[in-house]
Amino acid sequence: MTVTQIHPAGAHIQPGEMTHVSNMPPFPVYYGAIAYGHDGSNGKHGGTLSKGAGKHRALELCGIDTCTVVSVFTRCGAVAHDGAKYHGGYGYNRSAAEAHAMANLGGGRIVDWACN
């Protein structure tokens, strides 16, 4: 991340005066996941610091052995269903995630979503 100082109008900037802050820690990336089972059982979890932890918790919350993770996301995730199968998507916001899920499935309707 680079921070640029903006000086008041008329101020003179001396060579070497402009600084950038390079010692700031990176912003954390949070992951979420949504899992679905063939019978409609589902689980979702967000705000984890690793993909694996998000997927694991979503599967736990889904509650049955046949659950699978259908969406892993950092911003938003959604799930579409056509009566026979579930397909997930992700996006910068809810509407983008829903559109992605619908496109991946090729139709159907949105049955779930989550955002970090």
Biopython code that builds the backbone (N, CA, C, O; Angstrom):
import numpy as np
from Bio.PDB.StructureBuilder import StructureBuilder

atoms = [
    (1, "MET", "N", (0.846, -1.160, 0.000)),
    (1, "MET", "CA", (0.000, 0.000, 0.000)),
    (1, "MET", "C", (0.895, 1.226, 0.000)),
    (1, "MET", "O", (1.862, 1.297, 0.758)),
    (2, "THR", "N", (0.576, 2.178, -0.838)),
    (2, "THR", "CA", (1.341, 3.408, -0.912)),
    (2, "THR", "C", (0.459, 4.562, -0.464)),
    (2, "THR", "O", (-0.681, 4.694, -0.910)),
    (3, "VAL", "N", (0.986, 5.384, 0.411)),
    (3, "VAL", "CA", (0.266, 6.562, 0.878)),
    (3, "VAL", "C", (1.006, 7.779, 0.355)),
    (3, "VAL", "O", (2.211, 7.913, 0.571)),
    (4, "THR", "N", (0.304, 8.658, -0.322)),
    (4, "THR", "CA", (0.897, 9.877, -0.850)),
    (4, "THR", "C", (0.414, 11.048, -0.020)),
    (4, "THR", "O", (-0.787, 11.219, 0.193)),
    (5, "GLN", "N", (1.346, 11.846, 0.444)),
    (5, "GLN", "CA", (0.983, 13.032, 1.212)),
    (5, "GLN", "C", (0.597, 14.139, 0.246)),
    (5, "GLN", "O", (1.295, 14.389, -0.736)),
    (6, "ILE", "N", (-0.502, 14.791, 0.528)),
    (6, "ILE", "CA", (-0.939, 15.924, -0.282)),
    (6, "ILE", "C", (-0.745, 17.175, 0.566)),
    (6, "ILE", "O", (-1.353, 17.329, 1.625)),
    (7, "HIS", "N", (0.102, 18.051, 0.084)),
    (7, "HIS", "CA", (0.428, 19.269, 0.821)),
    (7, "HIS", "C", (-0.551, 20.382, 0.458)),
    (7, "HIS", "O", (-1.116, 20.378, -0.636)),
    (8, "PRO", "N", (-0.752, 21.322, 1.359)),
    (8, "PRO", "CA", (-1.636, 22.460, 1.067)),
    (8, "PRO", "C", (-1.142, 23.228, -0.159)),
    (8, "PRO", "O", (0.040, 23.192, -0.501)),
    (9, "ALA", "N", (-2.069, 23.918, -0.804)),
    (9, "ALA", "CA", (-1.725, 24.707, -1.987)),
    (9, "ALA", "C", (-0.626, 25.703, -1.644)),
    (9, "ALA", "O", (-0.674, 26.355, -0.601)),
    (10, "GLY", "N", (0.337, 25.815, -2.500)),
    (10, "GLY", "CA", (1.427, 26.754, -2.309)),
    (10, "GLY", "C", (2.585, 26.200, -1.500)),
    (10, "GLY", "O", (3.621, 26.855, -1.386)),
    (11, "ALA", "N", (2.436, 25.031, -0.945)),
    (11, "ALA", "CA", (3.529, 24.447, -0.158)),
    (11, "ALA", "C", (4.589, 23.921, -1.115)),
    (11, "ALA", "O", (4.278, 23.434, -2.202)),
    (12, "HIS", "N", (5.825, 24.024, -0.702)),
    (12, "HIS", "CA", (6.928, 23.527, -1.516)),
    (12, "HIS", "C", (7.381, 22.183, -0.966)),
    (12, "HIS", "O", (7.568, 22.017, 0.239)),
    (13, "ILE", "N", (7.551, 21.248, -1.853)),
    (13, "ILE", "CA", (7.978, 19.909, -1.456)),
    (13, "ILE", "C", (9.463, 19.780, -1.730)),
    (13, "ILE", "O", (9.914, 20.005, -2.853)),
    (14, "GLN", "N", (10.212, 19.425, -0.726)),
    (14, "GLN", "CA", (11.650, 19.241, -0.862)),
    (14, "GLN", "C", (11.933, 17.833, -1.389)),
    (14, "GLN", "O", (11.176, 16.905, -1.106)),
    (15, "PRO", "N", (13.010, 17.670, -2.148)),
    (15, "PRO", "CA", (13.367, 16.333, -2.618)),
    (15, "PRO", "C", (13.510, 15.379, -1.429)),
    (15, "PRO", "O", (14.098, 15.728, -0.405)),
    (16, "GLY", "N", (12.973, 14.197, -1.579)),
    (16, "GLY", "CA", (13.061, 13.191, -0.529)),
    (16, "GLY", "C", (12.000, 13.340, 0.544)),
    (16, "GLY", "O", (11.925, 12.523, 1.461)),
    (17, "GLU", "N", (11.175, 14.381, 0.439)),
    (17, "GLU", "CA", (10.151, 14.610, 1.461)),
    (17, "GLU", "C", (8.962, 13.663, 1.303)),
    (17, "GLU", "O", (8.326, 13.294, 2.291)),
    (18, "MET", "N", (8.664, 13.275, 0.081)),
    (18, "MET", "CA", (7.550, 12.356, -0.146)),
    (18, "MET", "C", (7.933, 10.987, 0.391)),
    (18, "MET", "O", (9.010, 10.467, 0.100)),
    (19, "THR", "N", (7.061, 10.431, 1.157)),
    (19, "THR", "CA", (7.330, 9.107, 1.720)),
    (19, "THR", "C", (6.183, 8.185, 1.373)),
    (19, "THR", "O", (5.065, 8.631, 1.114)),
    (20, "HIS", "N", (6.464, 6.929, 1.373)),
    (20, "HIS", "CA", (5.385, 5.954, 1.263)),
    (20, "HIS", "C", (5.528, 4.989, 2.430)),
    (20, "HIS", "O", (6.630, 4.687, 2.887)),
    (21, "VAL", "N", (4.417, 4.532, 2.879)),
    (21, "VAL", "CA", (4.393, 3.676, 4.059)),
    (21, "VAL", "C", (4.454, 2.228, 3.592)),
    (21, "VAL", "O", (3.487, 1.698, 3.045)),
    (22, "SER", "N", (5.592, 1.602, 3.814)),
    (22, "SER", "CA", (5.735, 0.213, 3.377)),
    (22, "SER", "C", (5.756, -0.752, 4.548)),
    (22, "SER", "O", (5.804, -1.966, 4.350)),
    (23, "ASN", "N", (5.723, -0.230, 5.759)),
    (23, "ASN", "CA", (5.789, -1.108, 6.914)),
    (23, "ASN", "C", (4.413, -1.441, 7.480)),
    (23, "ASN", "O", (4.313, -2.015, 8.565)),
    (24, "MET", "N", (3.358, -1.091, 6.761)),
    (24, "MET", "CA", (2.016, -1.433, 7.211)),
    (24, "MET", "C", (1.741, -2.900, 6.901)),
    (24, "MET", "O", (2.139, -3.390, 5.844)),
    (25, "PRO", "N", (1.071, -3.604, 7.801)),
    (25, "PRO", "CA", (0.750, -5.004, 7.522)),
    (25, "PRO", "C", (-0.303, -5.093, 6.420)),
    (25, "PRO", "O", (-1.098, -4.168, 6.254)),
    (26, "PRO", "N", (-0.321, -6.178, 5.673)),
    (26, "PRO", "CA", (-1.331, -6.326, 4.620)),
    (26, "PRO", "C", (-2.717, -6.508, 5.244)),
    (26, "PRO", "O", (-2.849, -6.995, 6.366)),
    (27, "PHE", "N", (-3.727, -6.113, 4.506)),
    (27, "PHE", "CA", (-5.088, -6.341, 4.963)),
    (27, "PHE", "C", (-5.359, -7.839, 4.963)),
    (27, "PHE", "O", (-4.961, -8.534, 4.028)),
    (28, "PRO", "N", (-6.027, -8.349, 5.992)),
    (28, "PRO", "CA", (-6.318, -9.785, 6.008)),
    (28, "PRO", "C", (-7.366, -10.130, 4.951)),
    (28, "PRO", "O", (-8.249, -9.326, 4.655)),
    (29, "VAL", "N", (-7.262, -11.309, 4.397)),
    (29, "VAL", "CA", (-8.247, -11.829, 3.456)),
    (29, "VAL", "C", (-9.081, -12.848, 4.211)),
    (29, "VAL", "O", (-8.548, -13.792, 4.795)),
    (30, "TYR", "N", (-10.383, -12.652, 4.196)),
    (30, "TYR", "CA", (-11.284, -13.585, 4.865)),
    (30, "TYR", "C", (-11.981, -14.454, 3.829)),
    (30, "TYR", "O", (-12.368, -13.984, 2.759)),
    (31, "TYR", "N", (-12.133, -15.723, 4.166)),
    (31, "TYR", "CA", (-12.759, -16.688, 3.272)),
    (31, "TYR", "C", (-14.086, -17.157, 3.842)),
    (31, "TYR", "O", (-14.291, -17.175, 5.056)),
    (32, "GLY", "N", (-14.966, -17.528, 2.954)),
    (32, "GLY", "CA", (-16.235, -18.129, 3.328)),
    (32, "GLY", "C", (-16.521, -19.287, 2.401)),
    (32, "GLY", "O", (-15.906, -19.412, 1.342)),
    (33, "ALA", "N", (-17.458, -20.140, 2.799)),
    (33, "ALA", "CA", (-17.832, -21.291, 1.981)),
    (33, "ALA", "C", (-19.289, -21.647, 2.237)),
    (33, "ALA", "O", (-19.826, -21.404, 3.318)),
    (34, "ILE", "N", (-19.914, -22.224, 1.224)),
    (34, "ILE", "CA", (-21.281, -22.720, 1.325)),
    (34, "ILE", "C", (-21.272, -24.167, 0.853)),
    (34, "ILE", "O", (-20.726, -24.480, -0.205)),
    (35, "ALA", "N", (-21.881, -25.048, 1.647)),
    (35, "ALA", "CA", (-21.958, -26.472, 1.312)),
    (35, "ALA", "C", (-23.424, -26.884, 1.210)),
    (35, "ALA", "O", (-24.283, -26.376, 1.931)),
    (36, "TYR", "N", (-23.689, -27.821, 0.291)),
    (36, "TYR", "CA", (-25.045, -28.357, 0.117)),
    (36, "TYR", "C", (-24.992, -29.862, -0.019)),
    (36, "TYR", "O", (-24.032, -30.428, -0.541)),
    (37, "GLY", "N", (-26.055, -30.504, 0.467)),
    (37, "GLY", "CA", (-26.242, -31.938, 0.305)),
    (37, "GLY", "C", (-27.356, -32.199, -0.688)),
    (37, "GLY", "O", (-28.141, -31.302, -0.995)),
    (38, "HIS", "N", (-27.432, -33.422, -1.193)),
    (38, "HIS", "CA", (-28.430, -33.776, -2.207)),
    (38, "HIS", "C", (-29.865, -33.567, -1.715)),
    (38, "HIS", "O", (-30.771, -33.348, -2.519)),
    (39, "ASP", "N", (-30.074, -33.634, -0.394)),
    (39, "ASP", "CA", (-31.417, -33.482, 0.170)),
    (39, "ASP", "C", (-31.752, -32.037, 0.544)),
    (39, "ASP", "O", (-32.811, -31.780, 1.118)),
    (40, "GLY", "N", (-30.872, -31.098, 0.230)),
    (40, "GLY", "CA", (-31.104, -29.698, 0.555)),
    (40, "GLY", "C", (-30.463, -29.243, 1.849)),
    (40, "GLY", "O", (-30.508, -28.059, 2.185)),
    (41, "SER", "N", (-29.860, -30.183, 2.589)),
    (41, "SER", "CA", (-29.120, -29.790, 3.791)),
    (41, "SER", "C", (-28.042, -28.801, 3.383)),
    (41, "SER", "O", (-27.457, -28.926, 2.307)),
    (42, "ASN", "N", (-27.776, -27.826, 4.227)),
    (42, "ASN", "CA", (-26.769, -26.837, 3.856)),
    (42, "ASN", "C", (-26.086, -26.264, 5.075)),
    (42, "ASN", "O", (-26.593, -26.337, 6.194)),
    (43, "GLY", "N", (-24.930, -25.695, 4.830)),
    (43, "GLY", "CA", (-24.170, -25.006, 5.856)),
    (43, "GLY", "C", (-23.321, -23.941, 5.203)),
    (43, "GLY", "O", (-22.824, -24.120, 4.091)),
    (44, "LYS", "N", (-23.159, -22.839, 5.893)),
    (44, "LYS", "CA", (-22.292, -21.785, 5.369)),
    (44, "LYS", "C", (-21.541, -21.160, 6.523)),
    (44, "LYS", "O", (-22.020, -21.097, 7.655)),
    (45, "HIS", "N", (-20.353, -20.703, 6.199)),
    (45, "HIS", "CA", (-19.514, -20.095, 7.220)),
    (45, "HIS", "C", (-18.608, -19.077, 6.545)),
    (45, "HIS", "O", (-18.121, -19.313, 5.440)),
    (46, "GLY", "N", (-18.384, -17.960, 7.197)),
    (46, "GLY", "CA", (-17.524, -16.919, 6.650)),
    (46, "GLY", "C", (-16.604, -16.356, 7.707)),
    (46, "GLY", "O", (-16.713, -16.673, 8.892)),
    (47, "GLY", "N", (-15.699, -15.518, 7.253)),
    (47, "GLY", "CA", (-14.808, -14.819, 8.162)),
    (47, "GLY", "C", (-13.621, -15.612, 8.653)),
    (47, "GLY", "O", (-13.034, -15.268, 9.678)),
    (48, "THR", "N", (-13.252, -16.669, 7.945)),
    (48, "THR", "CA", (-12.079, -17.443, 8.349)),
    (48, "THR", "C", (-10.851, -16.948, 7.593)),
    (48, "THR", "O", (-10.964, -16.358, 6.518)),
    (49, "LEU", "N", (-9.695, -17.192, 8.160)),
    (49, "LEU", "CA", (-8.453, -16.727, 7.540)),
    (49, "LEU", "C", (-7.872, -17.718, 6.544)),
    (49, "LEU", "O", (-6.848, -17.433, 5.922)),
    (50, "SER", "N", (-8.507, -18.884, 6.379)),
    (50, "SER", "CA", (-8.024, -19.840, 5.377)),
    (50, "SER", "C", (-9.203, -20.472, 4.649)),
    (50, "SER", "O", (-10.288, -20.623, 5.210)),
    (51, "LYS", "N", (-8.974, -20.838, 3.389)),
    (51, "LYS", "CA", (-10.006, -21.516, 2.608)),
    (51, "LYS", "C", (-10.403, -22.821, 3.272)),
    (51, "LYS", "O", (-11.584, -23.142, 3.401)),
    (52, "GLY", "N", (-9.387, -23.566, 3.690)),
    (52, "GLY", "CA", (-9.632, -24.873, 4.282)),
    (52, "GLY", "C", (-10.525, -24.809, 5.506)),
    (52, "GLY", "O", (-11.414, -25.644, 5.672)),
    (53, "ALA", "N", (-10.295, -23.825, 6.365)),
    (53, "ALA", "CA", (-11.102, -23.690, 7.578)),
    (53, "ALA", "C", (-12.548, -23.337, 7.236)),
    (53, "ALA", "O", (-13.477, -23.846, 7.864)),
    (54, "GLY", "N", (-12.738, -22.476, 6.254)),
    (54, "GLY", "CA", (-14.093, -22.113, 5.835)),
    (54, "GLY", "C", (-14.835, -23.294, 5.257)),
    (54, "GLY", "O", (-16.003, -23.517, 5.575)),
    (55, "LYS", "N", (-14.159, -24.058, 4.406)),
    (55, "LYS", "CA", (-14.776, -25.243, 3.803)),
    (55, "LYS", "C", (-15.122, -26.278, 4.864)),
    (55, "LYS", "O", (-16.211, -26.852, 4.854)),
    (56, "HIS", "N", (-14.190, -26.510, 5.774)),
    (56, "HIS", "CA", (-14.398, -27.502, 6.823)),
    (56, "HIS", "C", (-15.607, -27.142, 7.687)),
    (56, "HIS", "O", (-16.441, -27.996, 7.988)),
    (57, "ARG", "N", (-15.692, -25.881, 8.078)),
    (57, "ARG", "CA", (-16.802, -25.461, 8.944)),
    (57, "ARG", "C", (-18.133, -25.509, 8.203)),
    (57, "ARG", "O", (-19.142, -25.888, 8.796)),
    (58, "ALA", "N", (-18.167, -25.137, 6.927)),
    (58, "ALA", "CA", (-19.407, -25.215, 6.145)),
    (58, "ALA", "C", (-19.882, -26.660, 6.043)),
    (58, "ALA", "O", (-21.078, -26.931, 6.148)),
    (59, "LEU", "N", (-18.952, -27.583, 5.838)),
    (59, "LEU", "CA", (-19.316, -29.003, 5.773)),
    (59, "LEU", "C", (-19.841, -29.494, 7.119)),
    (59, "LEU", "O", (-20.810, -30.252, 7.169)),
    (60, "GLU", "N", (-19.214, -29.070, 8.196)),
    (60, "GLU", "CA", (-19.701, -29.442, 9.535)),
    (60, "GLU", "C", (-21.127, -28.944, 9.754)),
    (60, "GLU", "O", (-21.980, -29.679, 10.252)),
    (61, "LEU", "N", (-21.376, -27.703, 9.384)),
    (61, "LEU", "CA", (-22.696, -27.117, 9.583)),
    (61, "LEU", "C", (-23.752, -27.736, 8.676)),
    (61, "LEU", "O", (-24.935, -27.738, 9.015)),
    (62, "CYS", "N", (-23.339, -28.257, 7.540)),
    (62, "CYS", "CA", (-24.266, -28.906, 6.619)),
    (62, "CYS", "C", (-24.858, -30.158, 7.265)),
    (62, "CYS", "O", (-26.052, -30.432, 7.141)),
    (63, "GLY", "N", (-24.012, -30.902, 7.946)),
    (63, "GLY", "CA", (-24.514, -31.955, 8.812)),
    (63, "GLY", "C", (-24.691, -33.351, 8.263)),
    (63, "GLY", "O", (-24.959, -34.265, 9.043)),
    (64, "ILE", "N", (-24.557, -33.571, 6.967)),
    (64, "ILE", "CA", (-24.671, -34.939, 6.454)),
    (64, "ILE", "C", (-23.425, -35.293, 5.655)),
    (64, "ILE", "O", (-22.725, -34.412, 5.154)),
    (65, "ASP", "N", (-23.158, -36.573, 5.542)),
    (65, "ASP", "CA", (-21.929, -37.043, 4.887)),
    (65, "ASP", "C", (-21.860, -36.732, 3.400)),
    (65, "ASP", "O", (-20.768, -36.674, 2.834)),
    (66, "THR", "N", (-22.995, -36.531, 2.765)),
    (66, "THR", "CA", (-22.989, -36.303, 1.316)),
    (66, "THR", "C", (-22.884, -34.826, 0.936)),
    (66, "THR", "O", (-22.967, -34.485, -0.244)),
    (67, "CYS", "N", (-22.705, -33.954, 1.915)),
    (67, "CYS", "CA", (-22.556, -32.523, 1.601)),
    (67, "CYS", "C", (-21.253, -32.282, 0.845)),
    (67, "CYS", "O", (-20.236, -32.924, 1.106)),
    (68, "THR", "N", (-21.307, -31.355, -0.084)),
    (68, "THR", "CA", (-20.107, -30.920, -0.792)),
    (68, "THR", "C", (-20.081, -29.393, -0.793)),
    (68, "THR", "O", (-21.125, -28.741, -0.755)),
    (69, "VAL", "N", (-18.898, -28.845, -0.835)),
    (69, "VAL", "CA", (-18.743, -27.395, -0.903)),
    (69, "VAL", "C", (-19.016, -26.964, -2.337)),
    (69, "VAL", "O", (-18.382, -27.453, -3.273)),
    (70, "VAL", "N", (-19.965, -26.045, -2.504)),
    (70, "VAL", "CA", (-20.316, -25.582, -3.846)),
    (70, "VAL", "C", (-19.834, -24.159, -4.131)),
    (70, "VAL", "O", (-19.821, -23.730, -5.284)),
    (71, "SER", "N", (-19.439, -23.427, -3.090)),
    (71, "SER", "CA", (-18.923, -22.074, -3.301)),
    (71, "SER", "C", (-17.899, -21.734, -2.225)),
    (71, "SER", "O", (-18.146, -21.924, -1.034)),
    (72, "VAL", "N", (-16.757, -21.234, -2.656)),
    (72, "VAL", "CA", (-15.732, -20.691, -1.765)),
    (72, "VAL", "C", (-15.496, -19.264, -2.239)),
    (72, "VAL", "O", (-15.358, -19.025, -3.439)),
    (73, "PHE", "N", (-15.448, -18.321, -1.319)),
    (73, "PHE", "CA", (-15.389, -16.917, -1.721)),
    (73, "PHE", "C", (-14.598, -16.082, -0.726)),
    (73, "PHE", "O", (-14.392, -16.475, 0.422)),
    (74, "THR", "N", (-14.160, -14.923, -1.196)),
    (74, "THR", "CA", (-13.550, -13.943, -0.307)),
    (74, "THR", "C", (-14.505, -12.771, -0.070)),
    (74, "THR", "O", (-14.500, -12.194, 1.017)),
    (75, "ARG", "N", (-15.291, -12.420, -1.022)),
    (75, "ARG", "CA", (-16.268, -11.326, -0.868)),
    (75, "ARG", "C", (-17.666, -11.904, -0.634)),
    (75, "ARG", "O", (-18.175, -11.873, 0.486)),
    (76, "CYS", "N", (-18.281, -12.430, -1.692)),
    (76, "CYS", "CA", (-19.627, -12.995, -1.587)),
    (76, "CYS", "C", (-19.712, -14.295, -2.371)),
    (76, "CYS", "O", (-19.009, -14.488, -3.363)),
    (77, "GLY", "N", (-20.576, -15.173, -1.915)),
    (77, "GLY", "CA", (-20.842, -16.430, -2.599)),
    (77, "GLY", "C", (-22.340, -16.650, -2.678)),
    (77, "GLY", "O", (-23.099, -16.109, -1.873)),
    (78, "ALA", "N", (-22.767, -17.448, -3.654)),
    (78, "ALA", "CA", (-24.189, -17.742, -3.826)),
    (78, "ALA", "C", (-24.339, -19.151, -4.378)),
    (78, "ALA", "O", (-23.400, -19.728, -4.927)),
    (79, "VAL", "N", (-25.545, -19.693, -4.219)),
    (79, "VAL", "CA", (-25.846, -21.037, -4.706)),
    (79, "VAL", "C", (-27.139, -20.991, -5.505)),
    (79, "VAL", "O", (-28.136, -20.419, -5.064)),
    (80, "ALA", "N", (-27.112, -21.605, -6.693)),
    (80, "ALA", "CA", (-28.299, -21.743, -7.536)),
    (80, "ALA", "C", (-28.705, -23.213, -7.563)),
    (80, "ALA", "O", (-27.867, -24.106, -7.434)),
    (81, "HIS", "N", (-30.016, -23.449, -7.733)),
    (81, "HIS", "CA", (-30.554, -24.814, -7.754)),
    (81, "HIS", "C", (-31.571, -24.906, -8.881)),
    (81, "HIS", "O", (-32.367, -23.990, -9.087)),
    (82, "ASP", "N", (-31.540, -26.025, -9.614)),
    (82, "ASP", "CA", (-32.482, -26.210, -10.719)),
    (82, "ASP", "C", (-33.468, -27.348, -10.465)),
    (82, "ASP", "O", (-34.143, -27.806, -11.388)),
    (83, "GLY", "N", (-33.549, -27.797, -9.232)),
    (83, "GLY", "CA", (-34.430, -28.907, -8.901)),
    (83, "GLY", "C", (-33.707, -30.233, -8.845)),
    (83, "GLY", "O", (-34.200, -31.189, -8.248)),
    (84, "ALA", "N", (-32.533, -30.298, -9.466)),
    (84, "ALA", "CA", (-31.760, -31.541, -9.482)),
    (84, "ALA", "C", (-30.364, -31.362, -8.904)),
    (84, "ALA", "O", (-29.852, -32.252, -8.225)),
    (85, "LYS", "N", (-29.754, -30.232, -9.167)),
    (85, "LYS", "CA", (-28.380, -30.028, -8.696)),
    (85, "LYS", "C", (-28.190, -28.601, -8.198)),
    (85, "LYS", "O", (-28.952, -27.690, -8.521)),
    (86, "TYR", "N", (-27.138, -28.448, -7.396)),
    (86, "TYR", "CA", (-26.746, -27.151, -6.845)),
    (86, "TYR", "C", (-25.431, -26.739, -7.483)),
    (86, "TYR", "O", (-24.557, -27.571, -7.726)),
    (87, "HIS", "N", (-25.303, -25.447, -7.751)),
    (87, "HIS", "CA", (-24.038, -24.941, -8.274)),
    (87, "HIS", "C", (-23.769, -23.588, -7.638)),
    (87, "HIS", "O", (-24.682, -22.781, -7.463)),
    (88, "GLY", "N", (-22.516, -23.347, -7.294)),
    (88, "GLY", "CA", (-22.146, -22.114, -6.621)),
    (88, "GLY", "C", (-21.466, -21.121, -7.532)),
    (88, "GLY", "O", (-21.056, -21.438, -8.648)),
    (89, "GLY", "N", (-21.360, -19.913, -7.024)),
    (89, "GLY", "CA", (-20.645, -18.844, -7.698)),
    (89, "GLY", "C", (-20.109, -17.882, -6.659)),
    (89, "GLY", "O", (-20.417, -17.994, -5.472)),
    (90, "TYR", "N", (-19.310, -16.942, -7.108)),
    (90, "TYR", "CA", (-18.735, -15.946, -6.208)),
    (90, "TYR", "C", (-18.646, -14.628, -6.944)),
    (90, "TYR", "O", (-18.706, -14.587, -8.173)),
    (91, "GLY", "N", (-18.506, -13.560, -6.200)),
    (91, "GLY", "CA", (-18.405, -12.252, -6.818)),
    (91, "GLY", "C", (-18.058, -11.185, -5.806)),
    (91, "GLY", "O", (-17.969, -11.443, -4.606)),
    (92, "TYR", "N", (-17.865, -9.981, -6.313)),
    (92, "TYR", "CA", (-17.488, -8.845, -5.474)),
    (92, "TYR", "C", (-18.622, -8.436, -4.533)),
    (92, "TYR", "O", (-18.379, -7.921, -3.442)),
    (93, "ASN", "N", (-19.867, -8.671, -4.971)),
    (93, "ASN", "CA", (-21.031, -8.369, -4.137)),
    (93, "ASN", "C", (-22.081, -9.459, -4.347)),
    (93, "ASN", "O", (-21.890, -10.377, -5.145)),
    (94, "ARG", "N", (-23.193, -9.343, -3.620)),
    (94, "ARG", "CA", (-24.220, -10.387, -3.678)),
    (94, "ARG", "C", (-24.750, -10.597, -5.091)),
    (94, "ARG", "O", (-24.849, -11.736, -5.548)),
    (95, "SER", "N", (-25.091, -9.522, -5.788)),
    (95, "SER", "CA", (-25.681, -9.678, -7.120)),
    (95, "SER", "C", (-24.699, -10.314, -8.096)),
    (95, "SER", "O", (-25.104, -11.108, -8.945)),
    (96, "ALA", "N", (-23.423, -9.982, -7.991)),
    (96, "ALA", "CA", (-22.419, -10.598, -8.869)),
    (96, "ALA", "C", (-22.267, -12.083, -8.552)),
    (96, "ALA", "O", (-22.132, -12.899, -9.463)),
    (97, "ALA", "N", (-22.289, -12.436, -7.271)),
    (97, "ALA", "CA", (-22.187, -13.848, -6.882)),
    (97, "ALA", "C", (-23.401, -14.631, -7.369)),
    (97, "ALA", "O", (-23.263, -15.754, -7.853)),
    (98, "GLU", "N", (-24.580, -14.047, -7.244)),
    (98, "GLU", "CA", (-25.792, -14.714, -7.711)),
    (98, "GLU", "C", (-25.771, -14.905, -9.224)),
    (98, "GLU", "O", (-26.138, -15.971, -9.719)),
    (99, "ALA", "N", (-25.347, -13.886, -9.959)),
    (99, "ALA", "CA", (-25.255, -13.995, -11.421)),
    (99, "ALA", "C", (-24.256, -15.074, -11.819)),
    (99, "ALA", "O", (-24.499, -15.824, -12.764)),
    (100, "HIS", "N", (-23.136, -15.159, -11.108)),
    (100, "HIS", "CA", (-22.119, -16.166, -11.398)),
    (100, "HIS", "C", (-22.659, -17.568, -11.136)),
    (100, "HIS", "O", (-22.428, -18.476, -11.934)),
    (101, "ALA", "N", (-23.371, -17.755, -10.033)),
    (101, "ALA", "CA", (-23.955, -19.063, -9.717)),
    (101, "ALA", "C", (-24.978, -19.475, -10.772)),
    (101, "ALA", "O", (-24.992, -20.625, -11.209)),
    (102, "MET", "N", (-25.830, -18.544, -11.178)),
    (102, "MET", "CA", (-26.839, -18.840, -12.208)),
    (102, "MET", "C", (-26.181, -19.183, -13.535)),
    (102, "MET", "O", (-26.623, -20.101, -14.226)),
    (103, "ALA", "N", (-25.137, -18.461, -13.896)),
    (103, "ALA", "CA", (-24.428, -18.739, -15.149)),
    (103, "ALA", "C", (-23.747, -20.102, -15.088)),
    (103, "ALA", "O", (-23.771, -20.847, -16.068)),
    (104, "ASN", "N", (-23.141, -20.437, -13.953)),
    (104, "ASN", "CA", (-22.481, -21.739, -13.813)),
    (104, "ASN", "C", (-23.473, -22.886, -13.924)),
    (104, "ASN", "O", (-23.154, -23.929, -14.495)),
    (105, "LEU", "N", (-24.674, -22.704, -13.383)),
    (105, "LEU", "CA", (-25.691, -23.747, -13.430)),
    (105, "LEU", "C", (-26.416, -23.762, -14.763)),
    (105, "LEU", "O", (-26.869, -24.814, -15.215)),
    (106, "GLY", "N", (-26.528, -22.613, -15.388)),
    (106, "GLY", "CA", (-27.258, -22.520, -16.649)),
    (106, "GLY", "C", (-28.750, -22.308, -16.441)),
    (106, "GLY", "O", (-29.553, -22.680, -17.296)),
    (107, "GLY", "N", (-29.123, -21.721, -15.323)),
    (107, "GLY", "CA", (-30.538, -21.464, -15.032)),
    (107, "GLY", "C", (-30.837, -21.705, -13.576)),
    (107, "GLY", "O", (-29.968, -21.552, -12.717)),
    (108, "GLY", "N", (-32.079, -22.086, -13.298)),
    (108, "GLY", "CA", (-32.484, -22.363, -11.926)),
    (108, "GLY", "C", (-32.827, -21.100, -11.164)),
    (108, "GLY", "O", (-33.194, -20.077, -11.743)),
    (109, "ARG", "N", (-32.697, -21.197, -9.841)),
    (109, "ARG", "CA", (-32.992, -20.048, -8.984)),
    (109, "ARG", "C", (-31.986, -20.000, -7.842)),
    (109, "ARG", "O", (-31.403, -21.021, -7.479)),
    (110, "ILE", "N", (-31.789, -18.835, -7.288)),
    (110, "ILE", "CA", (-30.866, -18.663, -6.161)),
    (110, "ILE", "C", (-31.540, -19.185, -4.895)),
    (110, "ILE", "O", (-32.673, -18.817, -4.587)),
    (111, "VAL", "N", (-30.825, -20.051, -4.163)),
    (111, "VAL", "CA", (-31.367, -20.608, -2.924)),
    (111, "VAL", "C", (-30.588, -20.166, -1.691)),
    (111, "VAL", "O", (-31.069, -20.342, -0.572)),
    (112, "ASP", "N", (-29.412, -19.603, -1.867)),
    (112, "ASP", "CA", (-28.619, -19.193, -0.710)),
    (112, "ASP", "C", (-27.533, -18.219, -1.145)),
    (112, "ASP", "O", (-27.131, -18.193, -2.308)),
    (113, "TRP", "N", (-27.068, -17.422, -0.195)),
    (113, "TRP", "CA", (-25.952, -16.505, -0.445)),
    (113, "TRP", "C", (-25.330, -16.131, 0.894)),
    (113, "TRP", "O", (-25.939, -16.304, 1.950)),
    (114, "ALA", "N", (-24.116, -15.620, 0.831)),
    (114, "ALA", "CA", (-23.415, -15.132, 2.019)),
    (114, "ALA", "C", (-22.316, -14.177, 1.570)),
    (114, "ALA", "O", (-21.754, -14.321, 0.484)),
    (115, "CYS", "N", (-22.024, -13.207, 2.416)),
    (115, "CYS", "CA", (-20.932, -12.271, 2.151)),
    (115, "CYS", "C", (-20.087, -12.099, 3.406)),
    (115, "CYS", "O", (-20.604, -12.132, 4.523)),
    (116, "ASN", "N", (-18.793, -11.915, 3.216)),
    (116, "ASN", "CA", (-17.893, -11.606, 4.334)),
    (116, "ASN", "C", (-17.959, -10.132, 4.634)),
    (116, "ASN", "O", (-17.278, -9.656, 5.543)),
]
sb = StructureBuilder()
sb.init_structure("model")
sb.init_model(0)
sb.init_chain("A")
sb.init_seg("    ")
for serial, (resi, resn, name, xyz) in enumerate(atoms, 1):
    if name == "N":
        sb.init_residue(resn, " ", resi, " ")
    sb.init_atom(name, np.array(xyz, "f"), 0.0, 1.0, " ", f" {name:<3s}", serial, name[0])
structure = sb.get_structure()
